[in-house]
Amino acid sequence: MKLWEKDVRAEDWVTRFTVGDDWKWDNLLLPYDVDGTRAHGWGLVQIGILTPEELAEVEKGLDALLVAFEAGEIQVRPEDEDCHTVIEHWLTEKLGDVGKKIHTGRSRNDQVLTALRLFLRDGLRRAHTQTTQLAHLLCNLGEQHDDLLMPGYTHMQRAMPTTAGAWALGYAELLIADLDTLAHAIHQINVSPLGSAAGYGVPHLDLPREAVAQRLGFRDVQTHVAAVQLSRGKMELEVVHAQVQVAATINRLASDLVLFNTAEFGFVALPAEYCTGSSIMPQKQNPDVLELARASYHRLLAEMQVLLTLPANMPSGYHRDLQLTKEAVMRSTLLIHDLLDAMLHVLPGISFRVENLQNATSPELFATARALELVLQGVPFREAYRQAASAVAMLDALDAPTALSTYRTPGNPGQGLPDRLRERLMTKTNLL
């Protein structure tokens, strides 16, 4: 029996159509739903619906359920619809009337949102840690190679000299900014919906919503019950938007590395263990991990599009359409973890091909430096610009110490500040 079934049973095709793949995602949510059920049970004790002894029975029942779940003996199945059904049926089977009391004062609406927000909070914190680790790797790379000249490009044409270190530190700083979006998303979703039921509150029962929220580690509750259902899709969008920001940075980082690895550039060597080969061309070493990392940004954008459009023009209250927002945000959360793991594996194995970088740092890259050298001699910039342009063919490439000695401002090539970035990372980690 489904939790909502009464005299008429739904046909099988109705279950298949309405449940879809939702039951698969609920296998990930079940442990979080158990946490929510524990806290809700505690709240029911506070208002006299459960006795402390009954709560102890519920706790033991939930412990046994988790053991069976982790052993693969219990799983959410399509016919169950969701993890909430599995939990309630388990407790009812084991505890009888005590199990039948556990759903008092809640709906599957606030129940699933509680479990989902706990899942997303953990997921965002993990992504925050992974992003921090990736930024540290880039700081290390920047520190090691801030004296290694390489061409900088505009319009895919050689423009001015830069360093491999400046390139790496630029991405590190961008990821540090992305940490703010992840932290903001954590803050936004870390509010408890429990006690709002189906979005219209709970008659007669004065549920201890704030105390239950504290037990679950939420920073606050959504006070007005109507806000809970209105926030569905919006909060999920907040999460995926933060994930998209991280993926956008990685997209360009991966794109650079794929380009720099080509024979035409030859600036970097990739770790062979994270490349693949061709089934017909024996010589091939393909940067598949980086290419899929680059593509993951677009997959996340597709999930974000679901969250942008699905709730639009929808009347207030709950509608089954909103079920699809859960899949979109959970799929995105798993994807961002895989994406960050991929980069954390690949990046430490990157090495720069020093000779190729030196050969590519050709004389014309120093035209801007020549123009500004003339400015220091009193020539107006526009005249210095024209003189340097007319003398490009006569320019010589500078060695790294000479070229980098011309930069005075922190953050310029050869003037990297990886320790300053590490200090920012420490601050953001502590605040989380």
PyMOL commands that set and color helices and strands:
alter all, ss='L'
color gray80, all
select helices_A, chain A and resi 12-19+22-46+52-70+78-80+83-95+97-101+108-144+164-189+209-215+225-230+234-260+272-274+288-309+320-349+354-360+363-376+381-390+392-394+400-404+418-431
alter helices_A, ss='H'
color red, helices_A
select strands_A, chain A and resi 149-154+157-163+191-192+220-221+268-269+351-352
alter strands_A, ss='S'
color yellow, strands_A
deselect
rebuild
show_as cartoon
